[in-house]
């Protein structure tokens, strides 16, 4: 695959490093709300920064309980009864239909499992009494370089620690330094919540290993301790390593399991050999390991800069800064930091060679986390990948694309046995074991999961223009998902094609043609048709999809001017439910927009207004995207302000939401979908590329009067940088990666272009581009290509 890696430097210099650092004046006491995350896509850790004892809680993304189930977790009999269920729904006999759905599509989640905490690396450093005398304490996470740091002074001696999680090295590295030669003293040991694990120490290594009790999955973690200093002494006893008399110390931590993504066994990796290889590769100076990590990480993170203006509060510790923001302090730089923190989380939790980001990203400190820390395909998983393309992190979509491909085999079983259809299907969630079934309640029936995932396959092509990827990877998966819907859609009494049974997520009874299902199928068919226009290899199937697309039941406007959630006009104007899933066609879809469908866009505004601005953090993040697509930047920013409300609430029963001190969004408990979706929504406020057009500053709020952004990616193979001053566009640069025609929706004056300008329709300016060329748009209104 090829990726957009161009960084446009015309707009502004990147923000100062201090503006891209989370920092605090005290150690973390709570894992979820205060500890700082690091990760390389496969390994992750949460840093506490304690003085008497440091705790590094770590994870490896394949340590999962549960296991694959026959028939992908489905109950038998669905295929034999799906037609009967559809007839009952068409006849209005919803209660009888629901009974059959419960009998044949609910309830089999045995073997689903949960993401597992791997262990803790603990470093005993000072006595609690001595630690009480600490001064000059600082704990920070530098997201510009992907490094966490701790500094403090104690007894007239300075102490420094540094932590990073290296993707090229496949390990977590820690460096401890003492300002007084020979004064470093530390005891290093590992702990775990996994029953039956063994922990041993020999030479300079501590080894934690075992097998999960329920599925026998083997796992191993190894901590290698490397002291430095002429008087340094290392002693391995009773499962720990003691270091005395050192000047500094490096600890390298590796972890692996026997998991392999190969269906149907999901086994095959040699965890011990993988760890040994990683440690052998790491046999080099710490400075070299750090340099390799920073080069790899910065290649991704450094592609996008965002300057939304300075703030007096930028110098405050991050937790105090959130509190000041809640009290009304103007802090546009906090919005920029939050945007970049989302990019940091995606880089840290999703890299080639690992699983995709789960609900909690990569981080988990429990053996029974909320919702299993799963991969919810009914919304959360997709939300986590919304910034992958727009925020110039296409490589980070690689694990998602691989998982989608791996779900085809069990998804085919589900399609055939539950629906009697071709193709493949996924319902409301999945796991590393290929789970594709419905769950234990009505909101867990969601056969559109695979179709929604396929939007990410098309987006990856649309942004990168990688035709080889489209032909060999994306289109075959998309076509197979579309085949399911070709078989599953039925004609209703109006002759329109509808999904049945159909349920609007977490709301209402079963029906036929719930709006969200229809919108997702519209998107899948539309993208398959567009893919065939590129490939020209499957015209008969394209024609079949085009014919069905024309008959697909469309979005409707209801009795109080709203966008209907169901095919029937039964919406309640007083409904303020957290889900607004039927606006999917506004965002992340493209079926509804103020430009192409102004009446439907107006109905979407009616719906959003009626639902209100409440909701959990993920709901707020999605609503920012809705308002951005509907060109209301001030309303989008109003909800971003809500999202940045500080909270320490961690109970899953609490309706509280907001942002924790460590900038994780609060569900509660921890979910990273809001962080990542908010990053994507902020990008949508600054630049959009729907319907073959690029638009600058489509939803710029008054809160960001002047600023600059570089490196955002647009569909069609373009990278964009924009400068604005006093709320008005100032200049831009568009870099063409693939040499496609560029179409700008011109809310700005553009009067000339060196190679000629055409206006294909009102408000749109079109010009040819050459691959590798950058086209500048200057304040005078001239578009030109340098060189």
Secondary structure in CASP SS format (residue, H / E / C, confidence):
PFRMAT SS
TARGET T0000
AUTHOR 0000-0000-0000
METHOD secondary structure of the structure
MODEL  1
X C 1.00
X C 1.00
X C 1.00
X C 1.00
X C 1.00
X C 1.00
X C 1.00
X C 1.00
X C 1.00
X C 1.00
X C 1.00
X C 1.00
X C 1.00
X C 1.00
X C 1.00
X C 1.00
X H 1.00
X H 1.00
X H 1.00
X H 1.00
X E 1.00
X E 1.00
X E 1.00
X E 1.00
X C 1.00
X C 1.00
X C 1.00
X C 1.00
X C 1.00
X C 1.00
X C 1.00
X C 1.00
X C 1.00
X C 1.00
X C 1.00
X E 1.00
X E 1.00
X E 1.00
X E 1.00
X C 1.00
X C 1.00
X C 1.00
X E 1.00
X E 1.00
X E 1.00
X E 1.00
X E 1.00
X C 1.00
X C 1.00
X C 1.00
X C 1.00
X C 1.00
X E 1.00
X E 1.00
X E 1.00
X E 1.00
X E 1.00
X E 1.00
X E 1.00
X E 1.00
X C 1.00
X C 1.00
X C 1.00
X E 1.00
X C 1.00
X C 1.00
X C 1.00
X C 1.00
X C 1.00
X H 1.00
X H 1.00
X H 1.00
X H 1.00
X C 1.00
X C 1.00
X C 1.00
X C 1.00
X H 1.00
X H 1.00
X H 1.00
X H 1.00
X H 1.00
X H 1.00
X H 1.00
X H 1.00
X H 1.00
X H 1.00
X H 1.00
X H 1.00
X H 1.00
X C 1.00
X C 1.00
X C 1.00
X H 1.00
X H 1.00
X H 1.00
X H 1.00
X H 1.00
X H 1.00
X H 1.00
X H 1.00
X H 1.00
X H 1.00
X H 1.00
X H 1.00
X C 1.00
X C 1.00
X C 1.00
X C 1.00
X C 1.00
X C 1.00
X C 1.00
X C 1.00
X C 1.00
X E 1.00
X C 1.00
X C 1.00
X C 1.00
X E 1.00
X E 1.00
X E 1.00
X E 1.00
X E 1.00
X E 1.00
X C 1.00
X C 1.00
X C 1.00
X H 1.00
X H 1.00
X H 1.00
X H 1.00
X C 1.00
X C 1.00
X C 1.00
X E 1.00
X E 1.00
X E 1.00
X E 1.00
X E 1.00
X E 1.00
X E 1.00
X E 1.00
X C 1.00
X C 1.00
X C 1.00
X C 1.00
X E 1.00
X E 1.00
X E 1.00
X E 1.00
X E 1.00
X E 1.00
X E 1.00
X E 1.00
X C 1.00
X C 1.00
X E 1.00
X E 1.00
X E 1.00
X E 1.00
X E 1.00
X E 1.00
X E 1.00
X E 1.00
X E 1.00
X E 1.00
X C 1.00
X C 1.00
X C 1.00
X C 1.00
X E 1.00
X E 1.00
X E 1.00
X E 1.00
X E 1.00
X E 1.00
X E 1.00
X E 1.00
X C 1.00
X C 1.00
X C 1.00
X C 1.00
X C 1.00
X E 1.00
X E 1.00
X E 1.00
X E 1.00
X E 1.00
X E 1.00
X E 1.00
X E 1.00
X C 1.00
X C 1.00
X C 1.00
X C 1.00
X C 1.00
X C 1.00
X E 1.00
X E 1.00
X E 1.00
X E 1.00
X E 1.00
X C 1.00
X C 1.00
X E 1.00
X E 1.00
X E 1.00
X E 1.00
X E 1.00
X E 1.00
X E 1.00
X C 1.00
X C 1.00
X C 1.00
X C 1.00
X C 1.00
X C 1.00
X E 1.00
X E 1.00
X E 1.00
X E 1.00
X E 1.00
X E 1.00
X E 1.00
X E 1.00
X E 1.00
X E 1.00
X E 1.00
X C 1.00
X C 1.00
X C 1.00
X C 1.00
X E 1.00
X E 1.00
X E 1.00
X E 1.00
X E 1.00
X C 1.00
X C 1.00
X E 1.00
X E 1.00
X E 1.00
X E 1.00
X E 1.00
X E 1.00
X E 1.00
X C 1.00
X E 1.00
X E 1.00
X E 1.00
X E 1.00
X E 1.00
X E 1.00
X E 1.00
X E 1.00
X E 1.00
X E 1.00
X C 1.00
X E 1.00
X C 1.00
X C 1.00
X C 1.00
X C 1.00
X C 1.00
X C 1.00
X C 1.00
X E 1.00
X C 1.00
X C 1.00
X C 1.00
X H 1.00
X H 1.00
X H 1.00
X H 1.00
X H 1.00
X H 1.00
X H 1.00
X H 1.00
X H 1.00
X H 1.00
X H 1.00
X C 1.00
X C 1.00
X C 1.00
X C 1.00
X H 1.00
X H 1.00
X H 1.00
X H 1.00
X H 1.00
X H 1.00
X H 1.00
X H 1.00
X H 1.00
X H 1.00
X H 1.00
X H 1.00
X H 1.00
X H 1.00
X H 1.00
X H 1.00
X C 1.00
X C 1.00
X C 1.00
X E 1.00
X E 1.00
X E 1.00
X C 1.00
X C 1.00
X C 1.00
X C 1.00
X H 1.00
X H 1.00
X H 1.00
X H 1.00
X C 1.00
X C 1.00
X H 1.00
X H 1.00
X H 1.00
X H 1.00
X H 1.00
X H 1.00
X H 1.00
X H 1.00
X H 1.00
X C 1.00
X C 1.00
X C 1.00
X C 1.00
X C 1.00
X H 1.00
X H 1.00
X H 1.00
X H 1.00
X H 1.00
X H 1.00
X H 1.00
X H 1.00
X H 1.00
X H 1.00
X H 1.00
X H 1.00
X H 1.00
X H 1.00
X H 1.00
X H 1.00
X H 1.00
X H 1.00
X C 1.00
X C 1.00
X C 1.00
X C 1.00
X C 1.00
X C 1.00
X C 1.00
X C 1.00
X E 1.00
X C 1.00
X C 1.00
X E 1.00
X C 1.00
X C 1.00
X C 1.00
X C 1.00
X C 1.00
X C 1.00
X C 1.00
X C 1.00
X H 1.00
X H 1.00
X H 1.00
X H 1.00
X C 1.00
X E 1.00
X E 1.00
X C 1.00
X C 1.00
X C 1.00
X H 1.00
X H 1.00
X H 1.00
X H 1.00
X H 1.00
X C 1.00
X C 1.00
X H 1.00
X H 1.00
X H 1.00
X H 1.00
X C 1.00
X C 1.00
X C 1.00
X H 1.00
X H 1.00
X H 1.00
X H 1.00
X H 1.00
X H 1.00
X H 1.00
X H 1.00
X H 1.00
X H 1.00
X H 1.00
X H 1.00
X H 1.00
X H 1.00
X H 1.00
X H 1.00
X H 1.00
X H 1.00
X H 1.00
X H 1.00
X H 1.00
X H 1.00
X H 1.00
X H 1.00
X H 1.00
X H 1.00
X C 1.00
X C 1.00
X C 1.00
X C 1.00
X C 1.00
X C 1.00
X C 1.00
X C 1.00
X C 1.00
X E 1.00
X E 1.00
X C 1.00
X C 1.00
X C 1.00
X C 1.00
X C 1.00
X C 1.00
X C 1.00
X C 1.00
X C 1.00
X C 1.00
X C 1.00
X H 1.00
X H 1.00
X H 1.00
X C 1.00
X C 1.00
X C 1.00
X C 1.00
X H 1.00
X H 1.00
X H 1.00
X H 1.00
X H 1.00
X H 1.00
X H 1.00
X H 1.00
X H 1.00
X H 1.00
X H 1.00
X H 1.00
X H 1.00
X H 1.00
X H 1.00
X H 1.00
X C 1.00
X C 1.00
X H 1.00
X H 1.00
X H 1.00
X H 1.00
X H 1.00
X H 1.00
X H 1.00
X H 1.00
X H 1.00
X H 1.00
X H 1.00
X H 1.00
X H 1.00
X H 1.00
X H 1.00
X H 1.00
X H 1.00
X H 1.00
X H 1.00
X H 1.00
X H 1.00
X H 1.00
X C 1.00
X E 1.00
X E 1.00
X C 1.00
X C 1.00
X C 1.00
X C 1.00
X C 1.00
X E 1.00
X E 1.00
X C 1.00
X C 1.00
X C 1.00
X E 1.00
X E 1.00
X E 1.00
X C 1.00
X C 1.00
X E 1.00
X E 1.00
X E 1.00
X E 1.00
X E 1.00
X C 1.00
X C 1.00
X C 1.00
X H 1.00
X H 1.00
X H 1.00
X H 1.00
X H 1.00
X H 1.00
X H 1.00
X H 1.00
X H 1.00
X H 1.00
X H 1.00
X H 1.00
X H 1.00
X H 1.00
X H 1.00
X H 1.00
X H 1.00
X H 1.00
X H 1.00
X H 1.00
X H 1.00
X C 1.00
X C 1.00
X C 1.00
X H 1.00
X H 1.00
X H 1.00
X H 1.00
X H 1.00
X H 1.00
X H 1.00
X H 1.00
X H 1.00
X H 1.00
X H 1.00
X H 1.00
X H 1.00
X E 1.00
X C 1.00
X C 1.00
X C 1.00
X C 1.00
X E 1.00
X C 1.00
X C 1.00
X C 1.00
X C 1.00
X C 1.00
X E 1.00
X C 1.00
X C 1.00
X C 1.00
X C 1.00
X C 1.00
X C 1.00
X C 1.00
X C 1.00
X C 1.00
X C 1.00
X C 1.00
X C 1.00
X C 1.00
X C 1.00
X C 1.00
X C 1.00
X C 1.00
X H 1.00
X H 1.00
X H 1.00
X C 1.00
X C 1.00
X C 1.00
X C 1.00
X C 1.00
X C 1.00
X C 1.00
X C 1.00
X C 1.00
X C 1.00
X C 1.00
X C 1.00
X C 1.00
X C 1.00
X H 1.00
X H 1.00
X H 1.00
X H 1.00
X H 1.00
X H 1.00
X H 1.00
X H 1.00
X H 1.00
X H 1.00
X H 1.00
X H 1.00
X H 1.00
X H 1.00
X C 1.00
X C 1.00
X C 1.00
X C 1.00
X C 1.00
X H 1.00
X H 1.00
X H 1.00
X H 1.00
X H 1.00
X H 1.00
X H 1.00
X H 1.00
X H 1.00
X H 1.00
X H 1.00
X H 1.00
X H 1.00
X C 1.00
X C 1.00
X C 1.00
X H 1.00
X H 1.00
X H 1.00
X H 1.00
X H 1.00
X H 1.00
X H 1.00
X H 1.00
X H 1.00
X H 1.00
X H 1.00
X C 1.00
X C 1.00
X E 1.00
X C 1.00
X C 1.00
X C 1.00
X C 1.00
X C 1.00
X C 1.00
X C 1.00
X C 1.00
X C 1.00
X C 1.00
X C 1.00
X E 1.00
X E 1.00
X C 1.00
X C 1.00
X C 1.00
X C 1.00
X C 1.00
X E 1.00
X E 1.00
X C 1.00
X C 1.00
X C 1.00
X E 1.00
X C 1.00
X C 1.00
X H 1.00
X H 1.00
X H 1.00
X H 1.00
X H 1.00
X H 1.00
X H 1.00
X H 1.00
X H 1.00
X H 1.00
X H 1.00
X H 1.00
X H 1.00
X H 1.00
X E 1.00
X E 1.00
X C 1.00
X C 1.00
X C 1.00
X C 1.00
X C 1.00
X E 1.00
X E 1.00
X E 1.00
X C 1.00
X C 1.00
X C 1.00
X C 1.00
X C 1.00
X C 1.00
X C 1.00
X C 1.00
X C 1.00
X C 1.00
X E 1.00
X E 1.00
X E 1.00
X E 1.00
X E 1.00
X E 1.00
X E 1.00
X E 1.00
X C 1.00
X C 1.00
X C 1.00
X E 1.00
X E 1.00
X E 1.00
X E 1.00
X E 1.00
X E 1.00
X E 1.00
X E 1.00
X C 1.00
X C 1.00
X E 1.00
X E 1.00
X E 1.00
X E 1.00
X E 1.00
X E 1.00
X E 1.00
X E 1.00
X E 1.00
X C 1.00
X C 1.00
X C 1.00
X C 1.00
X C 1.00
X E 1.00
X E 1.00
X E 1.00
X E 1.00
X C 1.00
X C 1.00
X C 1.00
X C 1.00
X C 1.00
X C 1.00
X E 1.00
X E 1.00
X C 1.00
X C 1.00
X C 1.00
X C 1.00
X E 1.00
X E 1.00
X E 1.00
X E 1.00
X C 1.00
X C 1.00
X E 1.00
X E 1.00
X E 1.00
X E 1.00
X C 1.00
X C 1.00
X C 1.00
X C 1.00
X C 1.00
X C 1.00
X E 1.00
X E 1.00
X E 1.00
X E 1.00
X C 1.00
X C 1.00
X C 1.00
X C 1.00
X E 1.00
X E 1.00
X E 1.00
X E 1.00
X C 1.00
X C 1.00
END
